[in-house]
Amino acid sequence: MPKPKKEDIISFTISEACNQIMKANIHPKWYPEAKVSCACGNTFTVGATLPEINVEICSNCHPFYTGQLKFVDTAGRVEKFRVRQSAQITKKVSKTEKRKLKKQRQIEEERERPETLTELRKELKKKK
């Protein structure tokens, strides 16, 4: 295959080449100066598809980068665990106790039921 001549080669800038490669109207808007705000007060800029980003932990306050021992709670997992743990302590009921409670409920339901058919009819008339 013969080499193309210099006159045949068309020169493009990088932005022109990207515009030709990328499809139109399918990419999100790009913000080259997006502002990132951390809970510790640190702010910096990055390129992103959102104009403002709020984060809980950044490189200035993350325990891995700072070397300090800090307890990081992601999405309230620690609180959920503590709630579950305290609930387990208060609700410990053995199987035998559960069986006794179930049996008592059944006995109470039987006591509330009418004993004869006439009593059942009278209750139904009262409800109407």
Backbone as ProteinMPNN parsed JSONL, in Angstrom:
{"seq_chain_A": "MPKPKKEDIISFTISEACNQIMKANIHPKWYPEAKVSCACGNTFTVGATLPEINVEICSNCHPFYTGQLKFVDTAGRVEKFRVRQSAQITKKVSKTEKRKLKKQRQIEEERERPETLTELRKELKKKK", "coords_chain_A": {"N_chain_A": [[0.855, -1.17, 0.0], [0.686, 2.183, -0.866], [2.29, 5.045, 0.633], [0.517, 7.822, 2.031], [0.461, 11.132, 0.651], [1.795, 14.255, 1.89], [0.075, 16.324, 1.346], [-2.342, 15.087, 1.247], [-2.932, 14.395, 3.836], [-4.868, 15.549, 6.447], [-4.716, 18.021, 8.844], [-5.701, 18.11, 12.211], [-6.8, 19.808, 15.152], [-6.614, 18.892, 18.607], [-9.057, 19.29, 19.977], [-10.84, 19.489, 17.836], [-10.646, 16.905, 16.794], [-11.665, 15.416, 18.941], [-14.284, 16.355, 19.003], [-15.226, 15.28, 16.66], [-15.051, 12.565, 17.161], [-16.6, 12.089, 19.486], [-20.013, 11.48, 20.203], [-22.867, 13.533, 19.663], [-24.973, 15.18, 22.074], [-25.267, 13.078, 23.976], [-23.607, 12.951, 26.085], [-22.967, 13.941, 29.481], [-22.992, 17.299, 30.843], [-19.879, 18.874, 31.226], [-18.031, 20.084, 33.898], [-15.265, 21.852, 34.295], [-14.224, 23.181, 36.467], [-15.318, 22.233, 38.983], [-16.57, 22.568, 42.254], [-15.517, 21.13, 45.226], [-16.599, 20.361, 48.422], [-15.712, 19.603, 51.7], [-16.724, 18.003, 54.784], [-15.053, 18.719, 56.812], [-14.333, 21.281, 56.208], [-12.535, 21.813, 54.228], [-11.919, 22.838, 50.881], [-11.751, 22.297, 47.36], [-11.001, 22.229, 43.806], [-12.112, 20.288, 41.036], [-12.439, 18.435, 37.938], [-15.649, 17.584, 36.871], [-18.951, 16.107, 36.475], [-20.857, 17.372, 37.897], [-21.693, 20.587, 39.241], [-21.204, 21.306, 41.92], [-19.913, 19.478, 44.657], [-20.468, 17.682, 47.593], [-18.707, 16.212, 50.187], [-18.015, 13.808, 52.804], [-15.569, 13.001, 53.792], [-12.231, 13.864, 53.101], [-8.921, 14.038, 51.617], [-7.533, 15.524, 53.47], [-8.659, 14.998, 55.934], [-8.989, 12.257, 56.174], [-8.345, 9.201, 57.88], [-6.365, 7.471, 56.891], [-4.612, 9.053, 55.405], [-3.917, 11.082, 57.186], [-2.859, 9.824, 59.416], [-3.906, 9.758, 61.91], [-5.932, 8.214, 64.408], [-9.12, 7.796, 63.674], [-12.569, 7.445, 63.955], [-14.546, 6.368, 61.422], [-17.711, 6.778, 60.308], [-19.743, 5.354, 58.086], [-22.578, 6.013, 56.348], [-24.19, 5.761, 58.644], [-23.784, 3.248, 59.804], [-22.646, 2.372, 62.188], [-24.365, 3.396, 64.151], [-26.697, 1.996, 63.484], [-25.85, -0.599, 64.068], [-25.434, -0.398, 66.845], [-28.042, 0.108, 67.714], [-29.314, -2.278, 66.966], [-27.864, -4.031, 68.573], [-28.509, -3.178, 71.188], [-31.219, -3.73, 71.126], [-31.229, -6.505, 70.992], [-30.312, -7.201, 73.502], [-32.375, -6.382, 75.215], [-34.606, -7.843, 74.353], [-34.428, -10.618, 74.872], [-35.925, -13.581, 74.872], [-36.783, -16.767, 75.829], [-37.421, -19.891, 74.06], [-39.228, -21.54, 75.403], [-40.596, -19.692, 76.983], [-41.825, -18.199, 74.992], [-43.535, -20.125, 73.958], [-45.202, -20.537, 76.169], [-46.43, -18.012, 76.35], [-47.807, -17.954, 73.923], [-49.595, -20.076, 74.295], [-51.092, -19.042, 76.426], [-52.329, -16.87, 75.153], [-53.945, -18.252, 73.347], [-55.675, -19.559, 75.11], [-56.992, -17.363, 76.283], [-58.311, -16.347, 74.03], [-60.082, -18.442, 73.555], [-61.69, -18.271, 75.828], [-63.019, -15.885, 75.37], [-64.684, -16.5, 73.275], [-68.03, -17.312, 72.331], [-69.981, -19.758, 74.123], [-72.232, -21.194, 73.374], [-74.52, -21.653, 70.609], [-76.641, -19.903, 70.641], [-75.686, -17.742, 72.135], [-73.75, -16.823, 70.361], [-75.396, -15.964, 68.257], [-76.728, -13.86, 69.517], [-74.592, -12.062, 69.945], [-73.931, -11.455, 67.323], [-76.25, -10.126, 66.502], [-76.106, -7.872, 68.109], [-73.881, -6.589, 67.049], [-74.798, -5.787, 64.553]], "CA_chain_A": [[0.0, 0.0, 0.0], [1.547, 3.365, -0.936], [2.144, 6.03, 1.707], [-0.195, 9.021, 1.594], [1.264, 12.348, 0.513], [1.534, 15.24, 2.933], [-1.071, 17.14, 0.958], [-3.553, 14.303, 1.494], [-3.169, 14.311, 5.282], [-5.521, 16.738, 6.97], [-4.314, 18.197, 10.237], [-6.753, 18.504, 13.13], [-6.411, 20.075, 16.526], [-7.145, 17.844, 19.492], [-10.476, 19.534, 20.251], [-11.598, 19.137, 16.631], [-10.677, 15.452, 16.712], [-12.578, 14.929, 19.981], [-15.645, 16.672, 18.586], [-15.627, 14.359, 15.609], [-15.147, 11.22, 17.721], [-17.68, 12.016, 20.47], [-21.357, 11.665, 19.69], [-23.504, 14.735, 20.197], [-26.181, 15.111, 22.92], [-25.393, 11.888, 24.824], [-22.684, 13.081, 27.203], [-23.376, 14.957, 30.452], [-22.229, 18.547, 30.795], [-18.619, 18.774, 31.959], [-17.636, 21.286, 34.636], [-13.832, 21.707, 34.569], [-13.912, 23.809, 37.752], [-16.331, 21.836, 39.958], [-16.138, 22.848, 43.626], [-15.722, 20.03, 46.172], [-16.578, 20.839, 49.809], [-15.656, 18.513, 52.672], [-17.338, 18.301, 56.078], [-14.039, 19.326, 57.682], [-14.158, 22.669, 55.806], [-11.605, 21.878, 53.104], [-12.526, 22.956, 49.564], [-10.839, 22.241, 46.232], [-11.702, 22.12, 42.538], [-11.793, 19.157, 40.163], [-13.327, 18.323, 36.799], [-16.722, 16.644, 37.189], [-20.219, 16.33, 35.785], [-21.689, 18.156, 38.807], [-21.012, 21.854, 39.526], [-20.774, 21.311, 43.326], [-19.92, 18.151, 45.266], [-20.261, 17.7, 49.045], [-18.209, 14.924, 50.665], [-17.837, 13.735, 54.253], [-14.157, 12.785, 54.105], [-11.303, 14.187, 52.02], [-7.554, 13.614, 51.931], [-7.037, 16.266, 54.634], [-9.199, 14.491, 57.207], [-9.097, 10.797, 56.161], [-7.356, 8.614, 58.788], [-5.263, 6.841, 56.158], [-3.668, 10.08, 54.976], [-3.471, 11.907, 58.305], [-2.164, 9.01, 60.402], [-4.621, 9.82, 63.174], [-6.974, 7.213, 64.57], [-10.416, 8.464, 63.647], [-13.635, 6.491, 63.681], [-15.297, 6.833, 60.271], [-19.036, 6.168, 60.243], [-20.271, 5.47, 56.738], [-24.026, 5.793, 56.199], [-24.83, 5.431, 59.911], [-23.689, 1.81, 60.082], [-22.338, 2.16, 63.601], [-25.592, 3.634, 64.9], [-27.589, 0.872, 63.22], [-25.337, -1.738, 64.818], [-25.694, -0.182, 68.275], [-29.479, -0.051, 67.948], [-29.595, -3.719, 66.912], [-27.244, -4.675, 69.73], [-29.306, -2.88, 72.379], [-32.492, -4.431, 70.989], [-30.985, -7.912, 71.302], [-30.152, -7.334, 74.955], [-33.652, -6.193, 75.904], [-35.653, -8.74, 73.879], [-34.077, -12.028, 74.972], [-37.013, -14.402, 75.381], [-36.496, -18.146, 75.446], [-38.469, -20.579, 73.314], [-40.261, -22.035, 76.32], [-41.423, -18.547, 77.365], [-42.65, -17.879, 73.832], [-44.595, -21.139, 73.897], [-46.148, -20.257, 77.25], [-47.205, -16.831, 75.978], [-48.712, -18.35, 72.845], [-50.634, -20.908, 74.896], [-51.953, -18.144, 77.201], [-53.154, -16.123, 74.201], [-54.959, -19.171, 72.828], [-56.657, -19.783, 76.181], [-57.79, -16.14, 76.401], [-59.197, -16.281, 72.867], [-61.139, -19.431, 73.751], [-62.591, -17.756, 76.87], [-63.819, -14.805, 74.795], [-65.633, -17.057, 72.324], [-69.298, -17.751, 72.938], [-70.012, -21.207, 74.361], [-73.349, -21.829, 72.67], [-74.942, -21.043, 69.354], [-77.549, -18.783, 70.945], [-74.837, -16.61, 72.526], [-73.136, -16.344, 69.126], [-76.411, -15.212, 67.537], [-76.972, -12.603, 70.233], [-73.456, -11.176, 69.675], [-74.035, -11.003, 65.934], [-77.33, -9.135, 66.45], [-75.617, -6.643, 68.744], [-72.938, -5.938, 66.139], [-75.543, -5.19, 63.453]], "C_chain_A": [[0.906, 1.239, 0.0], [1.26, 4.327, 0.214], [1.385, 7.245, 1.188], [0.751, 10.213, 1.535], [0.883, 13.328, 1.601], [0.324, 16.094, 2.601], [-2.387, 16.421, 1.259], [-3.907, 14.229, 2.981], [-3.751, 15.631, 5.763], [-5.153, 16.846, 8.438], [-5.509, 18.718, 11.043], [-6.129, 18.927, 14.446], [-7.053, 18.992, 17.388], [-8.626, 18.053, 19.75], [-11.331, 19.205, 19.028], [-11.711, 17.621, 16.504], [-11.652, 14.875, 17.734], [-14.023, 15.195, 19.59], [-16.12, 15.724, 17.497], [-15.823, 12.948, 16.157], [-16.357, 11.09, 18.642], [-19.032, 12.253, 19.803], [-21.996, 12.869, 20.374], [-24.721, 14.365, 21.044], [-26.333, 13.812, 23.702], [-24.497, 11.978, 26.053], [-23.178, 14.149, 28.176], [-22.491, 16.195, 30.334], [-21.012, 18.421, 31.703], [-18.291, 20.107, 32.593], [-16.15, 21.145, 34.985], [-13.423, 22.294, 35.918], [-15.008, 23.493, 38.776], [-15.77, 22.0, 41.363], [-16.508, 21.666, 44.526], [-15.575, 20.583, 47.583], [-16.623, 19.637, 50.733], [-16.321, 18.954, 53.97], [-16.348, 18.964, 57.033], [-13.784, 20.793, 57.324], [-13.213, 22.847, 54.632], [-12.382, 21.983, 51.795], [-11.437, 22.901, 48.509], [-11.649, 22.065, 44.961], [-11.187, 20.924, 41.748], [-12.69, 19.253, 38.933], [-14.371, 17.266, 37.091], [-17.954, 16.968, 36.371], [-21.228, 17.065, 36.664], [-20.979, 19.464, 39.129], [-20.496, 21.942, 40.963], [-20.913, 19.905, 43.885], [-19.636, 18.315, 46.755], [-19.849, 16.302, 49.485], [-18.036, 14.979, 52.176], [-16.366, 13.651, 54.632], [-13.317, 13.13, 52.883], [-9.901, 13.742, 52.439], [-6.981, 14.364, 53.131], [-7.518, 15.68, 55.962], [-9.324, 12.967, 57.24], [-8.004, 10.188, 57.036], [-6.167, 7.985, 58.067], [-4.191, 7.861, 55.795], [-3.126, 10.91, 56.128], [-2.681, 11.126, 59.334], [-2.826, 9.03, 61.757], [-5.677, 8.729, 63.215], [-8.305, 7.937, 64.688], [-11.456, 7.44, 63.256], [-14.512, 7.056, 62.571], [-16.606, 6.067, 60.197], [-19.625, 6.413, 58.858], [-21.74, 5.089, 56.735], [-24.69, 5.334, 57.496], [-24.757, 3.978, 60.299], [-23.449, 1.534, 61.56], [-23.595, 2.352, 64.448], [-26.58, 2.483, 64.702], [-27.159, -0.353, 64.022], [-25.643, -1.593, 66.305], [-27.172, -0.349, 68.604], [-29.839, -1.534, 67.945], [-29.05, -4.43, 68.143], [-28.055, -4.41, 70.995], [-30.662, -3.58, 72.323], [-32.337, -5.909, 71.334], [-30.907, -8.126, 72.807], [-31.508, -7.269, 75.649], [-34.695, -7.234, 75.52], [-35.295, -10.216, 73.969], [-35.207, -12.787, 75.662], [-36.754, -15.821, 74.888], [-37.673, -18.768, 74.702], [-39.59, -21.061, 74.223], [-41.183, -20.893, 76.763], [-42.344, -18.141, 76.225], [-43.813, -18.861, 73.72], [-45.657, -20.901, 74.961], [-47.029, -19.067, 76.902], [-48.215, -17.153, 74.877], [-49.88, -19.16, 73.394], [-51.609, -20.043, 75.695], [-52.872, -17.344, 76.282], [-54.272, -17.005, 73.636], [-56.06, -19.409, 73.86], [-57.559, -18.559, 76.33], [-58.759, -15.997, 75.232], [-60.357, -17.267, 73.011], [-62.145, -18.961, 74.801], [-63.52, -16.679, 76.308], [-64.869, -15.325, 73.816], [-66.932, -17.44, 73.037], [-69.347, -19.276, 73.04], [-71.128, -21.891, 73.57], [-73.69, -21.046, 71.414], [-75.849, -19.839, 69.608], [-76.752, -17.544, 71.361], [-74.162, -15.992, 71.298], [-74.119, -15.506, 68.325], [-76.692, -13.861, 68.182], [-75.843, -11.6, 69.967], [-73.517, -10.622, 68.265], [-75.135, -9.962, 65.772], [-76.881, -7.813, 67.049], [-74.669, -5.862, 67.805], [-73.64, -5.255, 64.975], [-76.214, -3.953, 63.943]], "O_chain_A": [[1.822, 1.314, 0.819], [0.133, 4.411, 0.703], [1.576, 7.657, 0.044], [1.725, 10.283, 2.285], [-0.207, 13.252, 2.169], [-0.38, 16.542, 3.506], [-3.413, 17.057, 1.495], [-5.068, 14.021, 3.332], [-3.189, 16.698, 5.515], [-5.265, 15.876, 9.187], [-6.221, 19.63, 10.621], [-5.052, 18.456, 14.81], [-7.936, 18.266, 16.931], [-9.388, 17.086, 19.745], [-12.441, 18.693, 19.176], [-12.77, 17.111, 16.141], [-12.389, 13.94, 17.423], [-14.893, 14.356, 19.819], [-17.307, 15.405, 17.43], [-16.677, 12.211, 15.664], [-17.067, 10.086, 18.587], [-19.169, 13.125, 18.944], [-21.692, 13.177, 21.527], [-25.406, 13.378, 20.777], [-27.457, 13.468, 24.066], [-24.619, 11.162, 26.967], [-23.747, 15.154, 27.751], [-21.386, 16.138, 29.794], [-21.113, 17.916, 32.822], [-18.273, 21.139, 31.921], [-15.81, 20.385, 35.892], [-12.375, 21.933, 36.454], [-15.566, 24.413, 39.374], [-14.631, 21.617, 41.633], [-17.667, 21.255, 44.58], [-14.56, 21.198, 47.913], [-17.468, 18.756, 50.576], [-16.462, 20.151, 54.222], [-16.746, 19.682, 57.95], [-13.085, 21.485, 58.064], [-13.108, 23.95, 54.095], [-13.39, 21.3, 51.616], [-10.33, 23.394, 48.726], [-12.846, 21.783, 45.02], [-10.003, 20.591, 41.784], [-13.606, 20.074, 38.899], [-14.029, 16.162, 37.516], [-18.0, 17.974, 35.663], [-22.339, 17.352, 36.218], [-19.757, 19.46, 39.281], [-19.47, 22.575, 41.211], [-21.902, 19.219, 43.626], [-18.687, 18.998, 47.141], [-20.542, 15.325, 49.201], [-17.925, 16.058, 52.759], [-15.959, 14.169, 55.673], [-13.647, 12.739, 51.763], [-9.727, 13.138, 53.498], [-6.032, 13.885, 53.752], [-6.863, 15.844, 56.991], [-9.737, 12.426, 58.266], [-6.85, 10.608, 56.951], [-5.061, 7.979, 58.606], [-2.998, 7.566, 55.868], [-1.996, 11.394, 56.063], [-1.894, 11.721, 60.069], [-2.346, 8.373, 62.68], [-6.247, 8.362, 62.187], [-8.575, 8.607, 65.685], [-11.248, 6.654, 62.331], [-15.149, 8.095, 62.746], [-16.61, 4.846, 60.042], [-19.964, 7.543, 58.507], [-22.098, 3.963, 57.083], [-25.666, 4.585, 57.447], [-25.601, 3.509, 61.064], [-23.985, 0.575, 62.116], [-23.86, 1.565, 65.356], [-27.226, 2.049, 65.656], [-27.994, -1.06, 64.587], [-26.064, -2.553, 66.951], [-27.518, -0.888, 69.655], [-30.578, -1.998, 68.813], [-29.696, -5.324, 68.69], [-28.267, -5.324, 71.793], [-31.195, -3.98, 73.358], [-33.246, -6.5, 71.918], [-31.392, -9.135, 73.319], [-31.758, -8.032, 76.581], [-35.604, -7.488, 76.31], [-35.827, -11.008, 73.192], [-35.418, -12.656, 76.868], [-36.537, -16.053, 73.698], [-38.782, -18.234, 74.717], [-40.763, -20.998, 73.858], [-42.391, -21.083, 76.905], [-43.501, -17.783, 76.449], [-44.94, -18.466, 73.421], [-46.853, -21.04, 74.704], [-48.238, -19.101, 77.13], [-49.348, -16.672, 74.908], [-51.026, -18.95, 72.997], [-52.817, -20.275, 75.653], [-54.05, -17.157, 76.585], [-55.405, -16.553, 73.469], [-57.241, -19.455, 73.514], [-58.77, -18.707, 76.488], [-59.899, -15.573, 75.419], [-61.486, -16.958, 72.631], [-63.338, -19.232, 74.67], [-64.674, -16.575, 76.723], [-65.856, -14.636, 73.559], [-66.92, -17.841, 74.201], [-68.834, -19.991, 72.179], [-70.98, -23.037, 73.146], [-73.212, -19.933, 71.195], [-75.814, -18.866, 68.855], [-77.101, -16.426, 70.983], [-74.023, -14.772, 71.213], [-73.751, -14.468, 67.775], [-76.869, -12.854, 67.498], [-76.109, -10.413, 69.782], [-73.193, -9.457, 68.033], [-74.983, -9.017, 64.997], [-77.239, -6.748, 66.545], [-74.671, -4.631, 67.787], [-73.145, -4.254, 64.457], [-76.904, -3.28, 63.178]]}, "name": "protein", "num_of_chains": 1, "seq": "MPKPKKEDIISFTISEACNQIMKANIHPKWYPEAKVSCACGNTFTVGATLPEINVEICSNCHPFYTGQLKFVDTAGRVEKFRVRQSAQITKKVSKTEKRKLKKQRQIEEERERPETLTELRKELKKKK"}
